[in-house]
Amino acid sequence: MNEEAEAAGALRVMVLDDHVERVSAVETSLVALGFNVVSVLSSASGLLHQIEQQRPDVILVDLESPDRDVLDSLAIVNAHNPTPIVMFSETDDVGFIREAVEAGVTAYQGQGLNPERVKPIIELAMSQFRSFESLRRELRETRSELEDHKTVERAKTALGARHGISRDEAHRMIQKISMDRNQRMPDIARTILAALDTEALDTGSSKP
C-alpha cells in the first residue's frame, strides 16, 4: 500500500464497474474528493495485469453479475499482493458473499456503487484492511516463533543422541555457536540438523 499517498489523501483507486454511466459519475466523484483513479475497467478481463501495473491502494468492484472468474482473480490478488477490496452488489446470496470474503474482499456492500457514499466506504475498508493485516502479521510471527522453538528442540535432541550429552548441554552448545557466529539459534539449529542428516546418510551409504 502506498502510505505516502494515503497520508496525502491521494489514494490510488482502481474501479471495476460494467455500468458505463455510473462508473463515469463515480470516477468524477472520486477525483473531486482527491482520489487518484489509476484505472477504470468494465470487466475482469486483464484485471490481474492492471493491478500489477498500477498497484492501486484500493479496488472498487461493482459488476452486474460477478462470477467465479472475478473471485478467482481477487483471491490471487489477496494471496500475492493483499489490497483493500470493496465489492458492491445487490445480491443477497449468502454463499456468494462468503466466497467473496474468502477471496479477499475487505468490505461487502449490499447495494450498488453510490458516488455520494463512496468516500466513507473506502475509509472503512482501509481501516478494516489494516486491522486484518495486523492480525495476519501477528499470526505469521507467532507461527514462525513456534517453528523456531521446535527446530531448536529437535537440534538439542539430535545433539544429545549424537554426542551423549544432556539437553541443557546441547542448548549451551547451540547458544555458544550462535554467539560465536553472530547468528540466531534457530538458524544454527537448522544447520546442525542438516549436518547430522547428511552424516547419517553418508554413514548409511557406506554400510555393505
C-alpha positions as CSV (number, residue, x, y, z in Angstrom):
1,M,0.0,0.0,0.0
2,N,1.2,3.5,-0.8
3,E,1.3,5.0,2.7
4,E,2.6,8.4,1.5
5,A,-0.3,8.7,-0.9
6,E,-2.7,7.7,1.8
7,A,-1.2,10.3,4.2
8,A,-1.7,13.0,1.5
9,G,-5.2,11.8,0.8
10,A,-4.3,10.8,-2.8
11,L,-5.1,7.1,-2.6
12,R,-4.7,5.2,-5.8
13,V,-8.1,3.8,-6.7
14,M,-8.9,1.1,-9.3
15,V,-12.6,0.8,-10.4
16,L,-14.1,-2.4,-11.9
17,D,-17.6,-1.5,-13.0
18,D,-19.6,-2.6,-16.0
19,H,-22.2,0.2,-15.8
20,V,-20.9,2.9,-18.1
21,E,-23.0,5.8,-16.9
22,R,-22.5,5.0,-13.2
23,V,-18.7,4.5,-13.5
24,S,-18.3,7.9,-15.1
25,A,-20.1,9.6,-12.2
26,V,-18.1,7.5,-9.7
27,E,-14.8,8.5,-11.3
28,T,-15.8,12.2,-11.4
29,S,-16.7,12.0,-7.7
30,L,-13.5,10.2,-6.7
31,V,-11.4,12.8,-8.5
32,A,-13.3,15.6,-6.9
33,L,-12.7,14.0,-3.5
34,G,-9.0,14.0,-4.1
35,F,-8.5,10.3,-5.0
36,N,-6.2,9.3,-7.9
37,V,-8.2,7.0,-10.2
38,V,-5.5,4.9,-11.8
39,S,-7.7,2.6,-13.9
40,V,-11.3,2.0,-14.8
41,L,-12.2,-1.4,-16.1
42,S,-15.6,-2.6,-17.4
43,S,-14.8,-6.3,-17.0
44,A,-12.4,-8.6,-15.1
45,S,-10.5,-9.3,-18.3
46,G,-6.9,-8.2,-17.7
47,L,-7.6,-7.4,-14.1
48,L,-4.5,-9.0,-12.7
49,H,-2.3,-7.4,-15.3
50,Q,-3.8,-4.0,-14.5
51,I,-3.3,-4.5,-10.8
52,E,0.3,-5.5,-11.3
53,Q,0.9,-2.4,-13.5
54,Q,-1.0,0.2,-11.5
55,R,-0.5,-1.1,-7.9
56,P,-3.7,0.5,-6.6
57,D,-4.2,1.2,-2.9
58,V,-7.8,0.2,-3.0
59,I,-10.0,-1.6,-5.6
60,L,-13.8,-1.0,-6.0
61,V,-15.8,-3.7,-7.7
62,D,-19.4,-3.3,-8.9
63,L,-20.4,-5.8,-11.6
64,E,-23.9,-6.7,-12.7
65,S,-23.2,-10.4,-12.4
66,P,-19.9,-11.1,-10.7
67,D,-18.8,-14.7,-11.5
68,R,-16.3,-17.3,-10.3
69,D,-13.5,-15.8,-12.5
70,V,-13.8,-12.5,-10.8
71,L,-13.5,-14.1,-7.3
72,D,-10.6,-16.3,-8.5
73,S,-8.7,-13.1,-9.7
74,L,-9.4,-11.4,-6.4
75,A,-8.1,-14.4,-4.5
76,I,-4.9,-14.3,-6.4
77,V,-4.5,-10.6,-5.6
78,N,-5.2,-11.4,-1.9
79,A,-2.6,-14.2,-1.9
80,H,0.3,-12.3,-3.7
81,N,-0.4,-8.6,-3.2
82,P,-3.0,-8.0,-0.5
83,T,-5.0,-5.0,-1.3
84,P,-8.2,-3.5,0.2
85,I,-11.1,-4.6,-2.0
86,V,-14.7,-3.2,-1.7
87,M,-17.4,-5.2,-3.6
88,F,-20.8,-3.6,-4.3
89,S,-23.5,-6.0,-5.2
90,E,-27.3,-6.2,-4.6
91,T,-27.2,-10.0,-4.5
92,D,-28.2,-11.4,-1.1
93,D,-26.8,-14.9,-1.9
94,V,-25.1,-15.8,1.4
95,G,-22.9,-18.4,-0.3
96,F,-21.6,-15.9,-2.8
97,I,-20.9,-13.3,-0.1
98,R,-19.0,-15.9,1.9
99,E,-17.0,-16.8,-1.2
100,A,-16.3,-13.1,-1.9
101,V,-14.9,-12.6,1.6
102,E,-12.8,-15.7,1.4
103,A,-11.4,-14.5,-1.9
104,G,-10.1,-11.3,-0.1
105,V,-13.0,-8.8,-0.3
106,T,-12.4,-6.5,2.6
107,A,-15.9,-4.9,2.7
108,Y,-19.1,-6.1,1.0
109,Q,-21.8,-3.6,0.3
110,G,-25.3,-4.9,-0.4
111,Q,-26.0,-2.1,-2.8
112,G,-24.7,-0.5,-6.0
113,L,-21.8,1.9,-6.0
114,N,-23.1,5.3,-5.0
115,P,-20.8,8.2,-5.8
116,E,-22.1,10.2,-2.8
117,R,-21.3,7.5,-0.3
118,V,-18.0,6.1,-1.7
119,K,-15.6,8.1,0.4
120,P,-16.7,6.8,3.9
121,I,-16.9,3.3,2.5
122,I,-13.3,3.5,1.2
123,E,-12.2,4.8,4.6
124,L,-13.9,2.0,6.4
125,A,-12.4,-0.6,4.1
126,M,-8.9,0.8,4.6
127,S,-9.3,0.7,8.3
128,Q,-10.6,-2.9,8.2
129,F,-7.8,-3.9,5.9
130,R,-5.1,-2.5,8.3
131,S,-6.7,-4.4,11.1
132,F,-6.8,-7.7,9.1
133,E,-3.2,-7.2,8.0
134,S,-2.1,-6.6,11.6
135,L,-3.7,-9.8,12.7
136,R,-2.2,-11.7,9.8
137,R,1.3,-10.4,10.6
138,E,0.9,-11.3,14.3
139,L,-0.2,-14.8,13.3
140,R,2.7,-15.3,10.9
141,E,5.1,-14.1,13.6
142,T,3.6,-16.4,16.2
143,R,3.9,-19.4,13.8
144,S,7.4,-18.5,13.0
145,E,8.4,-18.3,16.6
146,L,6.8,-21.6,17.3
147,E,8.6,-23.3,14.4
148,D,11.9,-21.8,15.5
149,H,11.3,-23.2,19.0
150,K,10.6,-26.7,17.6
151,T,13.7,-26.5,15.4
152,V,15.9,-25.7,18.4
153,E,14.3,-28.5,20.4
154,R,14.9,-31.0,17.6
155,A,18.5,-30.0,17.4
156,K,19.0,-30.4,21.1
157,T,17.6,-33.9,20.9
158,A,19.7,-34.8,17.9
159,L,22.9,-33.4,19.5
160,G,22.2,-35.3,22.7
161,A,21.8,-38.5,20.9
162,R,24.9,-37.9,18.7
163,H,27.3,-36.9,21.5
164,G,25.7,-38.5,24.5
165,I,25.1,-35.1,26.3
166,S,22.2,-33.7,28.2
167,R,19.6,-31.3,26.6
168,D,21.0,-28.5,28.8
169,E,24.5,-29.1,27.4
170,A,23.2,-29.3,23.9
171,H,21.4,-26.0,24.5
172,R,24.6,-24.4,25.7
173,M,26.4,-25.7,22.7
174,I,23.9,-24.2,20.2
175,Q,23.9,-21.0,22.2
176,K,27.7,-20.7,22.1
177,I,27.9,-21.4,18.3
178,S,25.1,-18.8,17.8
179,M,27.1,-16.2,19.7
180,D,30.4,-17.1,18.1
181,R,28.9,-16.8,14.6
182,N,26.5,-14.0,15.4
183,Q,23.6,-16.0,14.1
184,R,20.2,-16.8,15.5
185,M,19.9,-20.0,17.5
186,P,17.1,-21.4,15.2
187,D,19.4,-20.8,12.2
188,I,22.3,-22.7,13.9
189,A,19.9,-25.4,14.9
190,R,18.8,-25.9,11.2
191,T,22.5,-26.1,10.2
192,I,23.2,-28.7,12.8
193,L,20.2,-30.8,11.8
194,A,21.2,-30.6,8.2
195,A,24.7,-31.7,9.0
196,L,23.6,-34.6,11.2
197,D,21.2,-35.7,8.5
198,T,24.0,-35.6,5.9
199,E,26.3,-37.5,8.3
200,A,23.6,-40.2,8.8
201,L,23.1,-40.5,5.1
202,D,26.8,-40.9,4.5
203,T,27.1,-43.5,7.2
204,G,24.2,-45.4,5.8
205,S,25.5,-45.4,2.3
206,S,28.9,-46.8,3.5
207,K,27.4,-49.9,5.0
208,P,27.8,-53.1,2.9
